[in-house]
Amino acid sequence: MGPRAELRCDCCLDRSKMGRSSMAGPAMLLLLCTVCRLALGITDGLLPNGNFERGPAPSQLRGTRVLGSSAIPSWRTSGFVQYIPSGKKQGDMLLVVPEGAHAVRLGNEASIRQRLRGAARGARYSLTFSAARTCAQAEQLNVSASGQSGLLAMQTMYSSNGWDSYARAWVADAAGEVEVVIHNPGVTEDPACGPLIDSVAIKTLNPPRRTNRNLVKNGDFEEGPYIIPGTKWGVLIPSRVVDDHSPLPGWMVESLKAVRYVDGGSAAVPRGRRAVELLAGTESAVAQVIRTVPGRRYALSFTVGDAGNACRGQLAVEAHAGRESARVAYESAGSGGARRAVLPFRAASARTLLVFFSSFYSTRSDDMRFSYASNLYNSLKNESVYIFFWKFAV
């Protein structure tokens, strides 16, 4: 759900005064507005100053360290926070800013926070932000909103440029304002050590629904977290262990590793605009429970292919539907091809678990990244909806 606005104005018009004034001279109109209300919902996209391009005044900086909790426009900060320009060096290491000219760095026990107006009680929201490690091998971030929090480990970086984007979802517990907080709970000898943060955005997530064409909710993955325009590394969706409310409506990340949400600008998505990338082979899986009739037969159809990312070699995907499973191999030329497959199954209960994961991958010779891709169409009674998975891991 995107930005919502409601404008209502209830007015009274005094016709008797209008009549007398029109007889006496120039027409006069008395307009009494008794109610004029503007209600705005949370707008999808970057938060105010979400890319940190508006920075502190020179007097509010000591080198790169931010002085004062409100020095960065639209944000409040605490702890050891730095305002990092693109090209800044830390010793021999270059601190890369993924977008624009600036980012913030969260040192020991540092946090950034912003209050957003227009939250709807019971609505689900997803926060997207980009982050990069700068010191420790196992940096962490705690992301919280509406009293719900999750700890995101940054031990594994999946993109070759050192940056990853992350998504964290929550359900608003009250209408009105909501405060989002990104906090570095780490404490190191160097108080400045900590992750870089950039491009903080939000999206309202629509509740998924089954259709009369398919039992799978959000089977085409078109509903998901906000993807920063122009980025090529997608958005990591954390494991269900980390995030109770999935940023991918209808789906659960049923594994210890994250999956990545991508768009057609960074992957060869044959249909629609969105896709899911499975990371770390069988350690990364997505699942959904669908309603079925015990004893009735169903057909889960899907397509396996590659993402057009120059990954060549043997790829494979495994699909599970209750007690039935299928493994589909695909020889990738790295150019975005695909092939169809069908998994027939008989429902054993009123709920059937669907699980998809990659079981074989190949490497790219230019940077030795593991890559895997698969497309899946899910169907019931020959009426199908599209699902696409793209495997890509370090």
N, C-alpha and C positions, 0 to 999 in steps of 0.2 A: 504494500500500500504506500503510495507516494504522499506528497504534501496534501493536506486537507485544509480547506478553509470554509467557514460558514459566516455569511454576513447577513444579519437580520436587522431590519429597522421597522418598528411599528409606529405609525404616525397618525395624528389627529388633525383634521383640517376644519377650522372654524368657518363654516360657510356663511353664517350671518354677518360676521365682520368683513368677510371678503366682499359680500354684496354691498354693504354700506360704503366700504372704501372705494369700490369701483364706481359708485355713483358720485362720490364726493370729489374724486380726482383720479390720479394715476392708480392703476390696479396695485393692490398690496396683498401679499400672500402671507398668511400666518401659518407656519408649519411647526407643529409641536411634535418632536420625536420623543416618545416616551421610553423606547428601548432601542438601543443601537449597540449591537454586540458583535465583536469579531473574534472568532475562535480559530486558532491556527494549530495544526498538528505539527509533529516533528517532521522536518523536511529531509528527504533522502539526499545523501551526498556528504561532502566534507563538512565537519563542524566549523563554526566560526573560527577563523585563523587556524584551521585544522592542519594546514601545511606549514605553519610557523614562519611564514614569510614576513609577517609583521612582528618585529622583535622589540626587545627592551630599548629604552633610551640609553645613550652612551654612559650617562651618569648611573645607570642601574646595572652596569656590568663591571666586573673586576676581571679583566682578561676575557675569558669566556664564561665565567661563573655568573649566574643570575643573582642579583641582589634585590630582595623584596618579593613578597608572595604574589603580588599582582603586576610584576614588571612585564610579563609577556601578555599582550592584549588578548582578551577573552579567556585567559587561563589563570588559575591559581596554582602556585607551586609550593612545595615544601622540601626540605632536605637539600642535598648537594645537586643542583640542577645547572647544566651548562647549555649555552646557546651556541651551537656549532655551525660555522659557515662551511660551505662546500670547499674541499681542498685542504682543510685543517689537518695537520699532522700530529700524531701522538708518538713521539720518538721517531722511529723509522716507518711507522704504520700510517697510511693515509686513511682518514675517516671519511668514508664516501657517503654523500647525501644522495638518496635515490631519486628524489624529485626536487626541482627548484634549487634554491641557494642555501637553505637553512634547515636544521633539524634540532631537536633537543636531546640531551644526554642525561640519563638518570643515574646519579651516583648512589652512594650509600644511603639506604632508607629514603630515597627521593621519590616524589610523586608529582603528577600533574592531574588537575581535575577541572571539570567544567560542568555547569548546571544548564540543563536544557529544559525549555518550556514546551508544553503541549503534549505531554505523554498521556496516553489513554490507559486507564486501568484495565489490566488483563491483556493488553497488546504485547506482542513479542517484538523485540528489537535486536538488531545485531550490530555490534561495533567492529569496524575494520581499522587496523592500523599496521604500518610497516615498522619493522624493528631489525636491528643488526647488533651482533655481539661486538664488543671492543676490547675486552680483557679476558675474563674467565671463560673456561670451556663449557661451563654449565650455568650460565646466567638464567634468571627467572624473572617473570613479570606477573604480578597479581592484578587482575582486571576485575573491577567491581562496579555494580550499578543496582539500585533498588534493593540493597541489602544482600545481593547475590554476588558471589565472587568465584573466581577460578584461577589457579596457578598454572601458567603456561611455561613449560621448560623450553629453553632455547639451546639445548645441548647439540641438536642436529640442525644444521642449516641446509636447506634443500636446493636453493638457487645458487648458481655459480658466481653471482656478483656479490654474495655475502649478505644480501637482504632477503627477508621473507615477510609476507603480509599475513596477519592472523585475524581470525574472527572469533568473537565471543558473544553469545546470545543470552538474553534474560527476558523475563516477563515483568512488566511494570506492576508494582503492587498497589499503586495509587495514581489517581489522575493529577495532572499539574506538572510540577517540576521533578526532574530526575537528575541525580549527580553521577557522572561517570568518572572513574578514577583509574589511572594506570600507575602502578607502584612497583618500585624495585625493592624487594625485601632483603637484598643481599648486603653483606658488610665485608669489605675487603680492606687490606692495608692501605691501598690507594683509594681515598674517598671519592675520587672522580670516576673510578671504574664502574661501568654499567652500560646497558644497552642504549643505542640511539633510537629515537622515536620520530616518526614522520607520518604525514598523510593519515590523520585520524578522521574517520567517516562513520556515518550511521545509516541504517536502513530499517524501515518497518517491514516485518515479514508477514505475508498473508498466510492464514491458516490453510494447510493443504486439504484438498477434498478429492474423493474418488469421483470418477465420471462414469457415464453409462457406457463408455468405450473401454474402460480399463479399471482393474481393481487396485492398481498401484497409484499411490498419491505422489504428486510431483515427480512423475516418472521421467519427464524430460529435463529435470533439474533447472528449469527456467527460474524457479523461485529459490533464492539463496542470498548470501551476504553481498554487500556492496563490493564491487571490484573497482579499484582506482583506475580511471581511464588512462590508457597509454602504457600501463605496466604490463610486463610479459611473464611475471612469475605467479600470477593468480593469488589466491587466498587460502591459507591453511585452515582447515576445520579440525579442531582438537578432538581427541578421543572422548567417548562418552564418560570415561572416568573423570575427565576434567570439566566438561560442560554438560550439565543436566538438560539444558535446553539447546537442542541442536540448531545451529545457524542454517542448516539445510532442512527445511520443513519436510516432514514425512519420513526422514531417514535418520538412522543412527550410525555413528562410527563405532562399529563393534570390534575394536582392536585397540592395542596399546599405542599405535602410531597414528598420526594424523592423516587425513586425505586433503587433497588440494582442489579447490574450486577454480575453474579456469573459464575463459570465454573464447569466442572464435577469433579474437585478435592475436591469441598466443598459441592456439592449437587448431588443427584441422577438424573442426566440428562439422560433420556432414549435414546436420539438421539442427535448427534452433541456434541459440546464442551461447548456451552454457554447457558445461561438462564437469565431470569429477575425475580427478587424477588420483590413482591409487599408488601410495608410496610404500616402499619397503616390503614388497611382495605379500606373503600371507600375513605379515604383521599389520597390514592396512586393509580394512574391509568395511563395506557399507552394507546395511541390512534394513529390512522393513518387514513388519508383520501385516499380512493382508487377511481380510475376511474370506473364508471359504466354506463350502458345504461338505461335510464329511462324506467320503465315497464318490464325490463328483470329480471328473477328470478335467484338468486344465492344461493349457499350453503356454509356457513362458518362452517367448521368442526374443532373440537378441542378436546383435551384430558385433562381430569382433573385428577390429582394425587397428591401424596405427594413426598417430596424431600428426603425421607430416613433419616430424622434427628431426629427420635425417637418421633416425634409429633403424638399423637394418638387422634382421636376424629372426630367430624363432621367438614368438610371443604366445602367451596363452592366458585364458581366463577360466576360472571355475565358477559355476553358478550352482547354487543349492536352493531347492524348493522343498521344504519339509525333509522327507527321507530320501528324496531323489537328488541326483547331482549330474552335472555334465562338465567335461573339460574340453574346451575348444581351442585348438592351436591355430596360429596364423603366422605366415611367413611375411615379415614386414620388409618393404622396399623403402620405407621412410618417406613415402610420398603421399600418404593419406588414404590408402586403400581400405577396403572393408569386405567382410563376408558374413552371411546370415547363419543362424543356428536356432534350434528349437529344443527346449527341455519340457517334454510332457511329464505330468505328474498327477497322481491321485491324492486328493486331500485326505489326511487322516484325522483332522479335527476342524473345529470352527475357526481356528487361527493357524496360518501357515507362515513360517519364517522364510523370507528370501534373503540370501547372502551372496555377495559377489566379491571376489578377490583375485588378484593376479597370482599365477602359480609358476610363471616363467618369464624371464626378462632378458634383454640384451644390453650391451654397452655401446656408447658412442665413442669412437676412437679419438675425437678431438679433445674431450675433457673427461673421459672415462665416467660419465654419468650413466647410471642405469636408466633405461627407458622402457616403458611398456604402454600399450594403448589397446583399448577395446571399446566397441560400441555395442549397446544392448537395446533392443526393443522388447518391451514387456507386453504381453497380450493375453486376452481372454476371449475365447470363441472367435478367433481371427480378427479381433478388433484391437489394434495395437497402439501403444504410445512409446515414444523414443527415450532411451537412456544411453548415455555415452560415458565410458570410463577411459581415462588416460593415465597410464602408469609412468611415473618419472621419479627417480629417487637417486640419492647419493649413496 
